[in-house]
Amino acid sequence: MKLKFNLKYFLFTIVIFLTEILIATRLKDIFVVRAYLGDVIVVILLYTFIKSFFKIADNEKLILGILIFSCLIEFAQYFTIAEKLGFQPGSIMYIVIGNSFSWIDILCYAVGCFILFFLIKIKSVSFMEQDRK
């Protein structure tokens, strides 16, 4: 892992972050979007954010690390970690950490990581095709 700024990933991060804000604020009444799509997208947001600042050769390990991190946060919600850390309901950190454990959220994180893995495989195959020409 090497520190290196990547504008392309940074711009992706901004777009995905704005999408997450849109989901949380404007699409909050559409249950499927708010409850599931946001959790699928958040792992992609973490991936693009990390890739914005670090050059990481092994994308599969990065995706696995993001999945593990996401699951750890979800399990921390089971133990009401936000409250134990003293964050008040409604505060930014309380919202970021979350306050309710859900197996469905873990499934959504896994789906998001699978999408990332699939996109990376497609990208590497297309680059290999270009190399053959």
SULHU-V173205 format. One record per backbone hydrogen bond with DSSP energy under -1.0 kcal/mol. CO is the residue of the C=O (numbers start at 1). NH is the residue of the N-H. If there is no record, write none. Layout:
co nh
CO NH
CO NH
//
This chain:
co nh
2 55
6 10
7 11
8 12
9 13
10 14
11 15
12 16
13 17
14 18
15 19
16 20
17 21
18 22
19 23
20 24
21 25
22 26
22 27
27 30
29 31
30 34
31 35
32 36
32 37
33 38
36 40
37 41
38 42
41 45
42 46
43 47
44 48
45 49
46 50
47 51
48 52
50 53
50 54
52 6
53 4
55 2
57 59
58 62
59 63
60 64
61 65
62 66
63 67
64 68
65 69
66 70
67 71
68 72
69 73
70 74
71 75
72 76
73 77
74 78
75 79
76 81
77 80
80 84
81 85
82 87
83 86
88 91
91 95
92 96
93 97
94 98
102 106
103 107
104 108
105 109
106 110
107 111
108 112
109 113
110 114
111 115
112 116
113 117
114 118
115 119
116 120
117 121
118 122
119 123
120 124
121 125
122 126
123 127
124 128
125 129
126 130
127 131
128 132
//
